[in-house]
């Protein structure tokens, strides 16, 4: 099944000129019955744009969407294929081993 990506929030922090100095973003990934929401804040080194002058694509690039894609794939893989857990054999009797 395909991965669905959904905007949860994008909150700009602006300076006195109305330009964005920092973005805080939440972006949700869903595939089948598994979902994960990524959160990230990113400061803008040279604030020069008002919030409405950004595009969603610019925000995703700023937040490193490729990294989120990779991390979601890894999290989903572990969810679908959980690691096998080692178990302790409490019934093992050491006296059954040879001495040498």
Backbone as a printed PyTorch tensor [residue, N CA C, xyz], in Angstrom:
tensor([[[  0.8410,  -1.1810,   0.0000],
         [  0.0000,   0.0000,   0.0000],
         [  0.8860,   1.2460,   0.0000]],

        [[  0.3690,   2.3300,  -0.4580],
         [  1.1360,   3.5760,  -0.5680],
         [  1.2140,   4.3140,   0.7650]],

        [[  2.2740,   5.0600,   0.8930],
         [  2.4580,   5.8980,   2.0730],
         [  1.6720,   7.1920,   1.8760]],

        [[  0.9240,   7.5730,   2.8960],
         [  0.1960,   8.8380,   2.8910],
         [  0.9510,   9.8190,   3.7780]],

        [[  1.1890,  11.0050,   3.2580],
         [  1.8660,  12.0580,   4.0230],
         [  0.8830,  13.1960,   4.2360]],

        [[  0.7960,  13.6520,   5.4910],
         [ -0.1930,  14.6640,   5.8530],
         [  0.4510,  15.7630,   6.6880]],

        [[  0.1670,  16.9970,   6.3370],
         [  0.6080,  18.1200,   7.1680],
         [ -0.1900,  18.1210,   8.4590]],

        [[  0.4990,  18.1770,   9.5870],
         [ -0.1620,  18.3180,  10.8810],
         [ -0.1490,  19.7940,  11.2670]],

        [[  1.0360,  20.4090,  11.1640],
         [  1.1360,  21.8390,  11.4650],
         [  2.4250,  22.4160,  10.8950]],

        [[  2.4160,  23.7090,  10.6850],
         [  3.5970,  24.4770,  10.3040],
         [  3.4480,  25.8300,  10.9770]],

        [[  4.2860,  26.0750,  11.9730],
         [  4.1600,  27.2940,  12.7730],
         [  5.3930,  28.1720,  12.5950]],

        [[  5.2020,  29.3540,  12.0210],
         [  6.3430,  30.2600,  11.8520],
         [  6.5490,  31.1470,  13.0740]],

        [[  7.7990,  31.4400,  13.3590],
         [  8.1550,  32.4730,  14.3320],
         [  8.6700,  33.6340,  13.4900]],

        [[  8.1350,  34.8240,  13.6900],
         [  8.4960,  35.9640,  12.8390],
         [  9.1720,  37.0710,  13.6470]],

        [[  9.9930,  37.8610,  12.9500],
         [ 10.6450,  39.0160,  13.5800],
         [  9.7500,  40.2510,  13.4360]],

        [[ 10.2550,  41.3920,  13.8610],
         [  9.4740,  42.6370,  13.8180],
         [  9.1010,  43.0370,  12.3880]],

        [[  9.8860,  42.6090,  11.4120],
         [  9.5960,  42.9080,  10.0090],
         [  8.5690,  41.9570,   9.4100]],

        [[  8.1520,  40.9550,  10.1760],
         [  7.1840,  39.9870,   9.6800],
         [  7.8190,  38.8390,   8.8990]],

        [[  9.1530,  38.7640,   8.9140],
         [  9.8510,  37.6870,   8.2160],
         [ 10.0810,  36.5040,   9.1500]],

        [[ 10.0290,  35.3160,   8.5890],
         [ 10.1660,  34.0970,   9.3860],
         [ 11.6050,  33.9410,   9.8640]],

        [[ 11.7600,  33.7140,  11.1710],
         [ 13.0710,  33.4510,  11.7560],
         [ 13.2240,  31.9650,  12.1030]],

        [[ 12.0790,  31.2760,  12.2050],
         [ 12.1140,  29.8470,  12.5280],
         [ 10.7810,  29.2030,  12.1440]],

        [[ 10.8740,  27.9710,  11.6330],
         [  9.6800,  27.1640,  11.3570],
         [  9.6710,  25.9640,  12.2970]],

        [[  8.5030,  25.6400,  12.8390],
         [  8.2870,  24.4010,  13.5890],
         [  7.2230,  23.6170,  12.8330]],

        [[  7.5840,  22.4230,  12.4080],
         [  6.7220,  21.6400,  11.5200],
         [  6.4480,  20.2630,  12.1080]],

        [[  5.2210,  19.7820,  11.9110],
         [  4.8390,  18.3990,  12.2050],
         [  4.2420,  17.8190,  10.9360]],

        [[  4.7120,  16.6050,  10.5680],
         [  4.3380,  15.9830,   9.2980],
         [  4.1350,  14.4970,   9.5610]],

        [[  2.9720,  13.9930,   9.2000],
         [  2.5960,  12.6220,   9.5440],
         [  2.6780,  11.6900,   8.3380]],

        [[  3.2720,  10.5270,   8.5670],
         [  3.3610,   9.4620,   7.5700],
         [  2.4620,   8.3150,   8.0210]],

        [[  1.7240,   7.7300,   7.0940],
         [  0.8560,   6.5860,   7.4000],
         [  0.9810,   5.5610,   6.2860]],

        [[  1.1430,   4.3060,   6.6880],
         [  1.0920,   3.1930,   5.7380],
         [  0.4070,   2.0260,   6.4330]],

        [[ -0.6650,   1.5490,   5.8280],
         [ -1.4760,   0.4810,   6.4180],
         [ -1.9220,   0.9150,   7.8090]],

        [[ -1.6170,   0.1150,   8.8280],
         [ -2.0550,   0.4330,  10.1890],
         [ -0.9470,   1.0690,  11.0230]],

        [[  0.0970,   1.5640,  10.3710],
         [  1.2310,   2.1660,  11.0720],
         [  1.3550,   3.6340,  10.6820]],

        [[  1.5880,   4.4890,  11.6780],
         [  1.8120,   5.9020,  11.3830],
         [  2.8610,   6.4610,  12.3370]],

        [[  3.4850,   7.5230,  11.8930],
         [  4.4700,   8.2240,  12.7250],
         [  4.4530,   9.6940,  12.3280]],

        [[  4.4870,  10.5710,  13.3300],
         [  4.5360,  12.0040,  13.0900],
         [  5.9320,  12.5190,  13.4280]],

        [[  6.5470,  13.1610,  12.4560],
         [  7.8590,  13.7640,  12.6580],
         [  7.6710,  15.2270,  13.0350]],

        [[  8.5280,  15.7070,  13.9210],
         [  8.5110,  17.1100,  14.3560],
         [  9.9150,  17.6660,  14.2190]],

        [[  9.9890,  18.8940,  13.7330],
         [ 11.3020,  19.5200,  13.6200],
         [ 11.1380,  21.0270,  13.6050]],

        [[ 12.1050,  21.7130,  14.2140],
         [ 12.1840,  23.1670,  14.1410],
         [ 13.4710,  23.5240,  13.4190]],

        [[ 13.3940,  24.5310,  12.5850],
         [ 14.5590,  24.9480,  11.8110],
         [ 14.6350,  26.4650,  11.7990]],

        [[ 15.7900,  26.9880,  12.2340],
         [ 15.9980,  28.4400,  12.2110],
         [ 16.3500,  28.8870,  10.7910]],

        [[ 15.9270,  30.0990,  10.4550],
         [ 16.2240,  30.6930,   9.1640],
         [ 17.4130,  31.6390,   9.3610]],

        [[ 18.5220,  31.3420,   8.7000],
         [ 19.7530,  32.1140,   8.8930],
         [ 19.6130,  33.5750,   8.4640]],

        [[ 18.9570,  33.8060,   7.3500],
         [ 18.7920,  35.1700,   6.8390],
         [ 17.3070,  35.4090,   6.5680]],

        [[ 16.5430,  35.7640,   7.6060],
         [ 15.1030,  35.9650,   7.4260],
         [ 14.8030,  37.0160,   6.3680]],

        [[ 14.0290,  36.6020,   5.3370],
         [ 13.7290,  37.5480,   4.2570],
         [ 12.3400,  37.3470,   3.6630]],

        [[ 11.5810,  36.3820,   4.2240],
         [ 10.2680,  36.0760,   3.6470],
         [  9.2040,  35.9950,   4.7420]],

        [[  8.0250,  36.4740,   4.3980],
         [  6.8690,  36.3410,   5.2830],
         [  6.3580,  34.8980,   5.2000]],

        [[  5.6300,  34.4350,   6.2100],
         [  5.1400,  33.0550,   6.1960],
         [  4.4010,  32.6710,   4.9180]],

        [[  3.5530,  33.5370,   4.4250],
         [  2.7620,  33.2390,   3.2420],
         [  3.5470,  33.1940,   1.9370]],

        [[  4.8130,  33.6150,   1.9920],
         [  5.6510,  33.5950,   0.7870],
         [  6.3690,  32.2550,   0.6000]],

        [[  6.2690,  31.3880,   1.5840],
         [  6.8730,  30.0560,   1.4840],
         [  5.9200,  29.1060,   0.7630]],

        [[  6.4680,  28.0590,   0.1980],
         [  5.6550,  26.9780,  -0.3610],
         [  5.8220,  25.7480,   0.5290]],

        [[  4.9010,  24.8130,   0.4060],
         [  5.0230,  23.5590,   1.1510],
         [  6.3050,  22.8350,   0.7570]],

        [[  6.6500,  22.8870,  -0.5280],
         [  7.8780,  22.2320,  -0.9960],
         [  9.1110,  22.8380,  -0.3270]],

        [[  9.1150,  24.1510,  -0.1540],
         [ 10.2510,  24.8020,   0.5220],
         [ 10.3480,  24.3490,   1.9730]],

        [[  9.2120,  24.2480,   2.6330],
         [  9.2250,  23.7960,   4.0260],
         [  9.7340,  22.3620,   4.1370]],

        [[  9.2820,  21.5020,   3.2360],
         [  9.7390,  20.1070,   3.2800],
         [ 11.2340,  20.0030,   2.9990]],

        [[ 11.7420,  20.8190,   2.0970],
         [ 13.1820,  20.8240,   1.8220],
         [ 13.9460,  21.3190,   3.0470]],

        [[ 13.4240,  22.3360,   3.7010],
         [ 14.0450,  22.8830,   4.9010],
         [ 14.0840,  21.8450,   6.0220]],

        [[ 13.0470,  21.0270,   6.0990],
         [ 12.9510,  20.0130,   7.1460],
         [ 13.6520,  18.7090,   6.7800]],

        [[ 14.1550,  18.5820,   5.5510],
         [ 14.8510,  17.3910,   5.0560],
         [ 13.8910,  16.2060,   4.9330]],

        [[ 12.9310,  16.3600,   4.0160],
         [ 11.9270,  15.3260,   3.7860],
         [ 12.5610,  13.9830,   3.4240]],

        [[ 13.6620,  13.9880,   2.6940],
         [ 14.3190,  12.7330,   2.3050],
         [ 14.7480,  11.9470,   3.5410]],

        [[ 15.2130,  12.6520,   4.5580],
         [ 15.5910,  11.9860,   5.8130],
         [ 14.3560,  11.3850,   6.4880]],

        [[ 13.2670,  12.1360,   6.5060],
         [ 12.0310,  11.6140,   7.0920],
         [ 11.5460,  10.3910,   6.3230]],

        [[ 11.6250,  10.4350,   4.9910],
         [ 11.2300,   9.2770,   4.1780],
         [ 12.0340,   8.0410,   4.5910]],

        [[ 13.3370,   8.2210,   4.7170],
         [ 14.2250,   7.1150,   5.0920],
         [ 13.8960,   6.6010,   6.4920]],

        [[ 13.7150,   7.5050,   7.4340],
         [ 13.4230,   7.1020,   8.8130],
         [ 12.0730,   6.3990,   8.9110]],

        [[ 11.0780,   6.8780,   8.1660],
         [  9.7760,   6.2040,   8.2010],
         [  9.8910,   4.7980,   7.6440]],

        [[ 10.6290,   4.6280,   6.5600],
         [ 10.8090,   3.2990,   5.9700],
         [ 11.4560,   2.3500,   6.9850]],

        [[ 12.4410,   2.8380,   7.7090],
         [ 13.1110,   2.0080,   8.7280],
         [ 12.1560,   1.6770,   9.8750]],

        [[ 11.4210,   2.6670,  10.3680],
         [ 10.4750,   2.4230,  11.4640],
         [  9.3750,   1.4530,  11.0310]],

        [[  8.8850,   1.6220,   9.7990],
         [  7.8320,   0.7420,   9.2900],
         [  8.3490,  -0.6820,   9.1450]],

        [[  9.5830,  -0.8360,   8.6870],
         [ 10.1750,  -2.1600,   8.5330],
         [ 10.2860,  -2.8780,   9.8800]],

        [[ 10.7220,  -2.1690,  10.9070],
         [ 10.8240,  -2.7750,  12.2450],
         [  9.4340,  -3.1330,  12.7640]],

        [[  8.4390,  -2.2840,  12.4800],
         [  7.0690,  -2.5550,  12.9050],
         [  6.5500,  -3.8280,  12.2490]],

        [[  6.7990,  -3.9690,  10.9420],
         [  6.3120,  -5.1400,  10.2040],
         [  7.1480,  -6.3910,  10.4610]],

        [[  8.4130,  -6.2220,  10.7980],
         [  9.3410,  -7.3400,  11.0020],
         [ 10.1000,  -7.1560,  12.3100]],

        [[  9.4010,  -7.2990,  13.4350],
         [ 10.0720,  -7.0570,  14.7150],
         [ 11.2420,  -8.0200,  14.9020]],

        [[ 12.3020,  -7.5490,  15.5410],
         [ 13.4490,  -8.4150,  15.7670],
         [ 13.0720,  -9.5880,  16.6690]],

        [[ 13.7120, -10.7140,  16.4180],
         [ 13.4670, -11.8960,  17.2370],
         [ 14.1800, -11.6920,  18.5660]],

        [[ 13.4630, -11.8970,  19.6350],
         [ 14.0270, -11.7070,  20.9670],
         [ 14.6960, -12.9940,  21.4540]],

        [[ 15.8670, -12.8340,  22.0460],
         [ 16.5220, -13.9720,  22.6820],
         [ 15.7640, -14.3060,  23.9590]],

        [[ 15.7620, -15.5840,  24.2960],
         [ 15.0890, -16.0060,  25.5260],
         [ 16.0800, -16.7420,  26.4150]],

        [[ 15.8570, -16.6920,  27.6800],
         [ 16.6890, -17.3900,  28.6560],
         [ 16.0510, -18.7390,  28.9480]],

        [[ 16.8720, -19.7950,  28.8770],
         [ 16.4020, -21.1510,  29.2040],
         [ 16.6520, -21.3900,  30.6860]],

        [[ 15.6600, -21.0650,  31.5030],
         [ 15.7910, -21.2180,  32.9510],
         [ 15.7840, -22.6790,  33.3920]],

        [[ 15.3870, -23.5640,  32.5030],
         [ 15.3330, -24.9810,  32.8790],
         [ 16.6530, -25.7080,  32.6010]],

        [[ 17.6450, -25.0190,  31.9970],
         [ 18.9150, -25.6770,  31.6910],
         [ 19.6230, -26.0880,  32.9700]],

        [[ 20.1250, -27.3240,  32.9690],
         [ 20.8270, -27.8740,  34.1440],
         [ 22.2970, -28.0210,  33.7970]],

        [[ 23.1340, -27.1870,  34.3810],
         [ 24.5610, -27.2070,  34.1070],
         [ 25.2100, -28.5310,  34.4750]],

        [[ 24.6170, -29.2550,  35.3970],
         [ 25.2090, -30.5450,  35.8220],
         [ 25.1590, -31.5850,  34.7070]],

        [[ 24.4200, -31.3200,  33.6630],
         [ 24.3660, -32.2630,  32.5510],
         [ 25.5510, -32.1170,  31.6080]],

        [[ 26.3660, -31.0990,  31.7630],
         [ 27.5420, -30.8750,  30.9040],
         [ 28.7170, -31.7330,  31.3780]],

        [[ 29.5770, -32.0930,  30.4240],
         [ 30.8080, -32.8130,  30.7570],
         [ 31.7170, -31.8810,  31.5220]],

        [[ 32.5450, -32.4450,  32.3840],
         [ 33.4660, -31.6460,  33.1910],
         [ 34.6010, -31.0660,  32.3440]],

        [[ 35.0360, -31.7590,  31.3080],
         [ 36.1420, -31.2350,  30.4970],
         [ 35.8740, -31.4160,  29.0170]]])
